Amino acid sequence: MKKRLHTYTIIKMKIYYSLFLMIPLTSFVIGCQQPQRILQIGDQHVVATSITTEDFSTDMSSWTVEQMPGGSVQVKDGQMDIDDASGCTVWFNEKMQTPLMIEYDAVVVDAGGPNDRVSDLNCFWLANDIHSPDDFFQNTENRSGKFQNYHDMQLYYVGQGGHDNTKTRFRRYAGGGERPCLPEHDLSEPQFLIRPNVLNRIRIIVYKNQVQYYRNDQLIYDFVDDAPYNSGYFGIRTYKNHLTVDNFKVYTLHDK
């Protein structure tokens, strides 16, 4: 059993998923190869091979923090603990290539802390900065965690439970400030919002031209991109909340 997340009664367990899209999901290891899983995306059976895992048992050396003053990001109780006052993005340092799947666990903490606002379980993926195309982290100081400083980037974005937990939105940032939100990607129903102190298992897939976002096996966005992004960086994004992250995994995908 996973160690306690906090003393206010949230208990979290390491969970290895046995279902995907409500069909059997197989995990196996062949010889010395990385663990693999068989999953279904649309009408295709796909092999997912693990290439990166991060359980935050040691430090934050694999991540770069961009945060406005007043907040903190640290390893605490074996997790990434983001306590943010006015804007934060935490980037995984390795550039990713499609086709891929990203998974991680996140909890939005509501325990009476100064930043314990139930809102903004957000993320960026396949991000590139048009102002520093050759060195993504060259512009870290200028971005600084302020949300408006990311608007010129090229990336995919989900803001889950934004606007004080009233909206969940998906956007494709095109670079130069263009970041439309289609009506069908602007959701306000309770099943798409955040419950405090509850484990959220996030799964992101980019496979060929299909972009998917899941929370706890619930497919929230299934977007077909005619010009999909095929490489870039992943970042946890939040604003004025207290968020924990654990069990971060990246998989490469290929046809079965």
C-alpha contacts under 8 A as a table, 3 or more apart, distances in Angstrom:
res1	aa1	res2	aa2	distance
1	M	12	K	7.51
1	M	13	M	5.15
1	M	14	K	6.57
2	K	11	I	7.68
2	K	12	K	5.77
2	K	13	M	4.61
2	K	14	K	5.75
3	K	11	I	7.53
3	K	12	K	7.17
3	K	13	M	7.74
3	K	77	D	7.52
3	K	78	G	7.97
4	R	7	T	7.00
4	R	10	I	6.92
4	R	11	I	5.25
4	R	12	K	6.49
4	R	77	D	7.49
5	L	10	I	6.07
5	L	11	I	6.04
5	L	12	K	6.48
5	L	77	D	6.39
6	H	9	T	6.69
6	H	10	I	6.18
6	H	11	I	7.74
6	H	77	D	7.82
7	T	10	I	7.14
8	Y	111	A	7.41
10	I	197	N	6.80
10	I	198	V	7.87
12	K	199	L	7.60
14	K	247	N	7.88
17	Y	20	F	7.64
17	Y	25	L	7.72
18	S	24	P	6.70
18	S	25	L	5.29
18	S	26	T	7.08
19	L	22	M	5.65
19	L	23	I	5.77
19	L	24	P	5.36
19	L	25	L	5.05
20	F	23	I	5.67
20	F	24	P	6.78
20	F	25	L	5.99
20	F	39	L	6.37
20	F	40	Q	7.29
20	F	217	D	6.73
21	L	40	Q	7.21
21	L	217	D	6.80
23	I	40	Q	8.00
24	P	39	L	7.94
25	L	37	R	6.65
25	L	38	I	5.74
25	L	39	L	5.84
26	T	36	Q	7.94
26	T	37	R	5.27
26	T	38	I	5.38
26	T	39	L	7.64
27	S	35	P	6.80
27	S	36	Q	5.56
27	S	37	R	4.49
27	S	38	I	6.95
28	F	35	P	5.71
28	F	36	Q	5.50
28	F	37	R	6.61
29	V	32	C	7.36
29	V	33	Q	6.27
29	V	34	Q	6.42
29	V	35	P	4.78
29	V	36	Q	6.30
30	I	33	Q	5.51
30	I	34	Q	7.69
30	I	35	P	7.65
34	Q	49	T	6.32
34	Q	50	S	5.79
34	Q	51	I	7.14
35	P	49	T	6.02
35	P	50	S	5.73
36	Q	47	V	6.63
36	Q	48	A	5.45
36	Q	49	T	4.46
36	Q	50	S	6.30
37	R	47	V	5.74
37	R	48	A	5.04
37	R	49	T	6.59
38	I	45	H	6.83
38	I	46	V	5.77
38	I	47	V	4.78
38	I	48	A	6.25
38	I	256	K	7.84
39	L	45	H	5.76
39	L	46	V	5.36
39	L	47	V	6.46
39	L	48	A	7.27
40	Q	43	D	6.69
40	Q	44	Q	5.54
40	Q	45	H	4.54
40	Q	46	V	5.86
41	I	44	Q	5.34
41	I	45	H	6.49
41	I	46	V	6.96
44	Q	255	D	7.53
45	H	255	D	6.47
45	H	256	K	5.72
46	V	253	L	6.49
46	V	254	H	5.66
46	V	255	D	4.65
46	V	256	K	4.97
47	V	253	L	5.61
47	V	254	H	5.40
47	V	255	D	6.06
47	V	256	K	5.49
48	A	100	L	7.97
48	A	101	M	7.56
48	A	251	Y	5.64
48	A	252	T	5.67
48	A	253	L	4.65
48	A	254	H	6.84
49	T	251	Y	5.10
49	T	252	T	5.32
49	T	253	L	6.44
50	S	53	T	7.64
50	S	249	K	7.24
50	S	250	V	6.06
50	S	251	Y	4.34
50	S	252	T	6.57
51	I	249	K	7.73
51	I	250	V	5.81
51	I	251	Y	5.39
51	I	252	T	6.75
52	T	248	F	7.96
52	T	249	K	5.45
52	T	250	V	4.98
52	T	251	Y	6.95
53	T	247	N	7.07
53	T	248	F	5.69
53	T	249	K	4.46
53	T	250	V	6.60
54	E	246	D	7.46
54	E	247	N	5.90
54	E	248	F	5.01
54	E	249	K	6.42
55	D	78	G	7.04
55	D	79	Q	6.86
55	D	246	D	5.67
55	D	247	N	4.86
55	D	248	F	6.42
56	F	59	D	6.10
56	F	60	M	7.11
56	F	75	V	6.42
56	F	78	G	5.28
56	F	79	Q	5.11
56	F	80	M	6.32
56	F	246	D	6.73
56	F	247	N	7.82
57	S	75	V	7.77
57	S	78	G	4.84
57	S	79	Q	7.10
58	T	75	V	7.44
58	T	78	G	7.44
59	D	74	Q	7.89
59	D	75	V	6.01
60	M	63	W	5.51
60	M	64	T	7.88
60	M	74	Q	7.06
60	M	75	V	6.69
60	M	80	M	7.85
61	S	64	T	7.74
62	S	92	F	6.10
62	S	93	N	5.59
62	S	94	E	7.86
63	W	90	V	6.43
63	W	91	W	5.44
63	W	92	F	4.59
63	W	93	N	5.26
64	T	90	V	5.61
64	T	91	W	5.09
64	T	92	F	6.52
64	T	93	N	6.43
65	V	73	V	7.34
65	V	88	C	7.42
65	V	89	T	6.19
65	V	90	V	4.51
65	V	91	W	6.43
66	E	88	C	5.72
66	E	89	T	5.20
66	E	90	V	6.07
66	E	91	W	7.95
66	E	140	T	6.40
66	E	141	E	7.28
66	E	143	R	7.00
66	E	144	S	4.85
66	E	145	G	4.64
67	Q	71	G	6.97
67	Q	72	S	7.83
67	Q	84	D	7.81
67	Q	86	S	7.85
67	Q	87	G	5.86
67	Q	88	C	4.24
67	Q	89	T	6.34
67	Q	144	S	5.39
67	Q	145	G	4.14
67	Q	146	K	7.31
68	M	71	G	6.84
68	M	85	A	7.38
68	M	86	S	5.77
68	M	87	G	5.47
68	M	88	C	6.37
68	M	144	S	5.95
68	M	145	G	5.24
68	M	146	K	6.43
69	P	85	A	7.27
69	P	86	S	7.21
70	G	84	D	7.06
70	G	85	A	5.43
70	G	86	S	7.33
71	G	82	I	7.71
71	G	83	D	5.54
71	G	84	D	4.27
71	G	85	A	5.01
71	G	86	S	7.38
72	S	81	D	7.97
72	S	82	I	6.02
72	S	83	D	5.30
72	S	84	D	6.19
73	V	80	M	7.00
73	V	81	D	5.66
73	V	82	I	4.58
73	V	83	D	6.37
73	V	84	D	7.92
74	Q	80	M	5.81
74	Q	81	D	5.38
74	Q	82	I	6.80
75	V	78	G	6.13
75	V	79	Q	5.40
75	V	80	M	4.74
75	V	81	D	5.90
76	K	79	Q	5.40
76	K	80	M	6.33
76	K	81	D	5.95
78	G	246	D	7.84
79	Q	244	T	6.38
79	Q	245	V	5.80
79	Q	246	D	5.20
80	M	244	T	5.48
80	M	245	V	5.01
80	M	246	D	6.39
81	D	242	H	7.50
81	D	243	L	6.04
81	D	244	T	4.58
81	D	245	V	6.64
82	I	241	N	7.84
82	I	242	H	5.67
82	I	243	L	5.07
82	I	244	T	6.07
83	D	115	N	6.54
83	D	240	K	7.61
83	D	241	N	6.19
83	D	242	H	4.45
83	D	243	L	6.46
84	D	87	G	6.33
84	D	88	C	6.56
84	D	115	N	6.31
84	D	238	T	7.55
84	D	239	Y	6.31
84	D	240	K	4.83
84	D	241	N	5.42
84	D	242	H	6.18
85	A	115	N	6.13
85	A	239	Y	6.97
85	A	240	K	4.52
85	A	241	N	6.99
86	S	146	K	7.62
86	S	239	Y	5.63
86	S	240	K	5.10
87	G	145	G	5.09
87	G	146	K	5.45
87	G	147	F	6.57
87	G	237	R	7.98
87	G	238	T	6.11
87	G	239	Y	4.31
87	G	240	K	6.22
88	C	144	S	7.79
88	C	145	G	4.39
88	C	146	K	7.01
88	C	147	F	7.96
88	C	237	R	5.88
88	C	238	T	5.47
88	C	239	Y	6.12
89	T	145	G	5.51
89	T	235	G	6.04
89	T	236	I	5.56
89	T	237	R	4.45
89	T	238	T	6.54
90	V	235	G	5.22
90	V	236	I	5.14
90	V	237	R	6.57
91	W	233	Y	6.95
91	W	234	F	5.76
91	W	235	G	4.12
91	W	236	I	6.50
92	F	95	K	7.90
92	F	233	Y	6.72
92	F	234	F	5.69
92	F	235	G	6.09
93	N	233	Y	7.41
94	E	233	Y	6.84
95	K	231	S	6.91
95	K	232	G	5.25
95	K	233	Y	5.01
95	K	234	F	7.80
96	M	100	L	7.99
96	M	126	L	6.92
96	M	231	S	5.39
96	M	232	G	5.35
96	M	233	Y	5.92
96	M	234	F	7.65
97	Q	100	L	6.84
97	Q	126	L	7.99
97	Q	230	N	5.80
97	Q	231	S	4.40
97	Q	232	G	6.82
98	T	206	V	6.39
98	T	207	Y	6.77
98	T	208	K	7.79
98	T	230	N	5.04
98	T	231	S	6.15
98	T	252	T	7.20
98	T	253	L	7.81
99	P	205	I	7.77
99	P	206	V	5.54
99	P	207	Y	4.68
99	P	208	K	6.43
99	P	230	N	7.41
99	P	252	T	5.99
99	P	253	L	5.32
99	P	254	H	7.28
100	L	205	I	5.92
100	L	206	V	5.52
100	L	207	Y	6.45
100	L	250	V	7.07
100	L	251	Y	5.50
100	L	252	T	4.53
100	L	253	L	5.36
101	M	203	R	6.97
101	M	204	I	5.50
101	M	205	I	4.45
101	M	206	V	6.52
101	M	250	V	5.77
101	M	251	Y	5.01
101	M	252	T	6.45
101	M	253	L	7.12
102	I	202	I	7.94
102	I	203	R	5.66
102	I	204	I	5.03
102	I	205	I	6.56
102	I	248	F	7.51
102	I	249	K	5.78
102	I	250	V	4.63
102	I	251	Y	6.43
103	E	201	R	7.16
103	E	202	I	5.50
103	E	203	R	4.49
103	E	204	I	6.44
103	E	247	N	7.61
103	E	248	F	5.74
103	E	249	K	5.14
103	E	250	V	6.48
104	Y	201	R	5.94
104	Y	202	I	5.40
104	Y	203	R	6.86
104	Y	245	V	6.93
104	Y	246	D	6.04
104	Y	247	N	5.21
104	Y	248	F	4.28
104	Y	249	K	6.27
105	D	199	L	6.58
105	D	200	N	5.58
105	D	201	R	4.60
105	D	202	I	6.09
105	D	245	V	5.58
105	D	246	D	5.13
105	D	247	N	5.87
105	D	248	F	7.00
106	A	121	L	7.99
106	A	199	L	5.90
106	A	200	N	5.14
106	A	201	R	6.57
106	A	202	I	7.46
106	A	243	L	6.87
106	A	244	T	5.46
106	A	245	V	4.49
106	A	246	D	6.48
107	V	196	P	7.28
107	V	197	N	5.72
107	V	198	V	5.72
107	V	199	L	5.08
107	V	200	N	6.11
107	V	243	L	5.72
107	V	244	T	5.25
107	V	245	V	6.76
108	V	116	D	7.97
108	V	118	V	6.35
108	V	119	S	7.61
108	V	121	L	7.11
108	V	194	I	7.76
108	V	195	R	7.63
108	V	196	P	5.40
108	V	197	N	5.62
108	V	198	V	7.09
108	V	241	N	7.47
108	V	242	H	6.03
108	V	243	L	4.69
108	V	244	T	6.68
109	V	116	D	5.98
109	V	117	R	7.76
109	V	118	V	7.25
109	V	196	P	5.86
109	V	197	N	5.05
109	V	241	N	7.74
109	V	242	H	5.34
109	V	243	L	5.79
109	V	244	T	7.41
110	D	113	G	7.26
110	D	116	D	4.89
110	D	117	R	6.58
110	D	118	V	6.59
110	D	196	P	5.72
110	D	197	N	6.19
110	D	242	H	7.44
111	A	116	D	6.47
112	G	116	D	6.11
113	G	116	D	5.04
115	N	240	K	5.64
115	N	241	N	4.83
115	N	242	H	5.80
116	D	240	K	7.69
116	D	241	N	5.10
116	D	242	H	5.10
117	R	164	D	7.72
117	R	240	K	6.67
117	R	241	N	4.81
117	R	242	H	6.91
118	V	161	G	7.81
118	V	164	D	6.81
118	V	165	N	6.43
118	V	194	I	7.03
118	V	195	R	7.50
118	V	196	P	6.12
118	V	241	N	6.66
119	S	160	Q	7.57
119	S	161	G	5.06
119	S	162	G	5.37
119	S	163	H	7.00
119	S	164	D	5.14
119	S	165	N	4.77
119	S	194	I	7.02
119	S	239	Y	7.83
119	S	241	N	6.57
120	D	159	G	6.06
120	D	160	Q	5.63
120	D	161	G	5.16
120	D	162	G	4.63
120	D	163	H	7.61
120	D	164	D	7.62
120	D	165	N	7.09
120	D	237	R	7.77
120	D	238	T	5.32
120	D	239	Y	6.17
120	D	241	N	7.24
121	L	159	G	6.35
121	L	160	Q	5.06
121	L	161	G	6.33
121	L	162	G	7.52
121	L	194	I	7.76
121	L	237	R	7.18
121	L	238	T	6.14
121	L	243	L	7.71
122	N	157	Y	7.45
122	N	158	V	5.57
122	N	159	G	4.40
122	N	160	Q	5.53
122	N	236	I	6.32
122	N	237	R	4.83
122	N	238	T	5.60
123	C	157	Y	5.80
123	C	158	V	5.66
123	C	159	G	6.74
123	C	234	F	7.52
123	C	235	G	5.65
123	C	236	I	4.57
123	C	237	R	4.73
123	C	238	T	7.62
124	F	127	A	6.56
124	F	155	L	6.50
124	F	156	Y	5.66
124	F	157	Y	4.63
124	F	158	V	6.87
124	F	233	Y	7.84
124	F	234	F	5.62
124	F	235	G	4.98
124	F	236	I	6.48
124	F	237	R	6.71
125	W	155	L	5.88
125	W	156	Y	5.32
125	W	157	Y	6.59
125	W	232	G	6.95
125	W	233	Y	5.74
125	W	234	F	4.21
125	W	235	G	6.25
126	L	154	Q	7.82
126	L	155	L	5.33
126	L	156	Y	6.50
126	L	229	Y	6.49
126	L	230	N	7.03
126	L	231	S	5.37
126	L	232	G	3.76
126	L	233	Y	4.80
126	L	234	F	5.93
127	A	153	M	6.80
127	A	154	Q	5.57
127	A	155	L	4.17
127	A	156	Y	6.97
127	A	231	S	7.59
127	A	232	G	4.62
127	A	233	Y	4.78
127	A	234	F	6.51
128	N	133	P	6.80
128	N	136	F	6.82
128	N	153	M	5.86
128	N	154	Q	5.27
128	N	155	L	6.46
128	N	232	G	5.51
128	N	233	Y	6.81
129	D	132	S	5.49
129	D	133	P	5.70
129	D	136	F	6.22
129	D	152	D	7.35
129	D	153	M	4.83
129	D	154	Q	6.54
130	I	133	P	5.29
130	I	152	D	7.12
130	I	153	M	5.98
130	I	154	Q	7.31
130	I	175	G	6.93
131	H	139	N	7.54
132	S	135	D	5.60
132	S	136	F	5.77
132	S	137	F	7.90
132	S	138	Q	6.49
132	S	139	N	6.34
133	P	136	F	6.22
135	D	138	Q	5.42
135	D	139	N	7.93
136	F	139	N	6.55
136	F	140	T	7.76
137	F	140	T	5.07
138	Q	141	E	7.68
139	N	142	N	5.35
139	N	143	R	6.23
140	T	143	R	5.25
140	T	144	S	6.12
141	E	144	S	5.08
142	N	149	N	7.71
143	R	146	K	6.33
143	R	149	N	5.20
143	R	150	Y	6.75
144	S	149	N	7.78
145	G	149	N	7.59
146	K	149	N	5.61
146	K	150	Y	7.54
147	F	150	Y	5.71
147	F	151	H	7.33
148	Q	151	H	5.47
149	N	152	D	7.10
150	Y	153	M	5.57
151	H	173	Y	7.16
151	H	175	G	7.28
151	H	176	G	7.28
151	H	177	G	5.01
151	H	178	E	7.51
151	H	179	R	7.31
152	D	173	Y	7.55
152	D	174	A	7.75
152	D	175	G	4.68
152	D	176	G	4.38
152	D	177	G	4.46
152	D	178	E	7.38
153	M	173	Y	6.38
153	M	174	A	7.01
153	M	175	G	4.70
153	M	176	G	6.87
153	M	177	G	7.38
154	Q	172	R	7.59
154	Q	173	Y	4.95
154	Q	174	A	4.98
154	Q	175	G	4.65
155	L	172	R	6.05
155	L	173	Y	5.10
155	L	174	A	7.04
155	L	229	Y	7.41
155	L	232	G	7.83
156	Y	170	F	7.58
156	Y	171	R	6.01
156	Y	172	R	4.71
156	Y	173	Y	6.09
157	Y	170	F	5.68
157	Y	171	R	5.20
157	Y	172	R	6.36
157	Y	173	Y	7.46
158	V	168	T	7.25
158	V	169	R	5.61
158	V	170	F	4.50
158	V	171	R	6.50
159	G	162	G	5.74
159	G	167	K	7.82
159	G	168	T	5.49
159	G	169	R	5.21
159	G	170	F	6.54
160	Q	165	N	7.66
160	Q	167	K	6.79
160	Q	168	T	4.27
160	Q	169	R	6.39
160	Q	192	F	7.41
160	Q	193	L	6.31
160	Q	194	I	7.24
161	G	164	D	6.75
161	G	165	N	3.90
161	G	166	T	5.82
161	G	167	K	5.18
161	G	168	T	5.06
161	G	192	F	7.51
161	G	193	L	4.77
161	G	194	I	5.56
162	G	165	N	4.95
162	G	166	T	6.14
162	G	167	K	5.14
162	G	168	T	6.05
162	G	169	R	7.94
163	H	166	T	5.56
163	H	167	K	6.05
164	D	167	K	7.88
165	N	168	T	7.86
165	N	193	L	6.14
165	N	194	I	6.52
166	T	188	S	5.73
166	T	193	L	6.95
167	K	186	D	6.86
167	K	187	L	5.68
167	K	188	S	4.79
167	K	193	L	6.95
168	T	185	H	7.78
168	T	186	D	6.15
168	T	187	L	5.11
168	T	188	S	6.29
168	T	192	F	6.43
168	T	193	L	6.44
169	R	181	C	7.07
169	R	185	H	5.46
169	R	186	D	4.83
169	R	187	L	6.23
170	F	181	C	6.45
170	F	185	H	5.42
170	F	186	D	7.08
170	F	221	Y	7.46
171	R	179	R	5.99
171	R	180	P	6.02
171	R	181	C	5.25
171	R	182	L	7.78
171	R	185	H	7.68
172	R	179	R	5.71
172	R	180	P	6.76
172	R	181	C	7.73
173	Y	177	G	7.31
173	Y	178	E	5.96
173	Y	179	R	4.29
173	Y	180	P	7.31
174	A	177	G	7.18
174	A	178	E	5.40
174	A	179	R	6.06
175	G	178	E	5.99
175	G	179	R	7.76
181	C	185	H	6.24
181	C	186	D	6.73
182	L	185	H	5.22
182	L	186	D	6.68
183	P	186	D	5.33
184	E	187	L	7.22
185	H	221	Y	7.30
187	L	192	F	6.88
188	S	192	F	6.77
188	S	193	L	7.15
189	E	192	F	5.78
189	E	193	L	7.04
190	P	193	L	5.26
190	P	194	I	7.94
192	F	220	I	7.35
195	R	198	V	6.03
200	N	215	R	6.11
200	N	216	N	5.92
201	R	214	Y	7.86
201	R	215	R	5.50
201	R	216	N	4.85
201	R	217	D	7.64
202	I	213	Y	7.43
202	I	214	Y	5.67
202	I	215	R	4.73
202	I	216	N	6.47
203	R	213	Y	5.90
203	R	214	Y	4.95
203	R	215	R	6.47
203	R	217	D	7.88
204	I	211	V	7.58
204	I	212	Q	5.68
204	I	213	Y	4.69
204	I	214	Y	6.35
205	I	210	Q	7.63
205	I	211	V	5.69
205	I	212	Q	5.01
205	I	213	Y	6.59
206	V	209	N	7.10
206	V	210	Q	5.69
206	V	211	V	4.61
206	V	212	Q	6.54
207	Y	210	Q	5.27
207	Y	211	V	6.68
207	Y	253	L	7.30
208	K	228	P	7.66
209	N	224	V	5.60
209	N	225	D	5.17
209	N	226	D	6.34
209	N	227	A	7.24
209	N	228	P	5.62
210	Q	222	D	6.99
210	Q	223	F	5.83
210	Q	224	V	4.71
210	Q	225	D	6.28
210	Q	228	P	7.94
211	V	221	Y	7.62
211	V	222	D	5.82
211	V	223	F	5.00
211	V	224	V	6.19
211	V	225	D	7.10
212	Q	219	L	7.23
212	Q	220	I	7.63
212	Q	221	Y	5.34
212	Q	222	D	4.55
212	Q	223	F	6.26
213	Y	219	L	6.12
213	Y	220	I	5.81
213	Y	221	Y	5.11
213	Y	222	D	6.80
214	Y	217	D	5.67
214	Y	218	Q	5.22
214	Y	219	L	4.49
214	Y	220	I	5.58
214	Y	221	Y	7.14
215	R	218	Q	5.19
215	R	219	L	6.77
215	R	220	I	7.15
219	L	222	D	7.12
225	D	228	P	5.11
229	Y	232	G	7.84
238	T	241	N	6.91
245	V	248	F	7.68
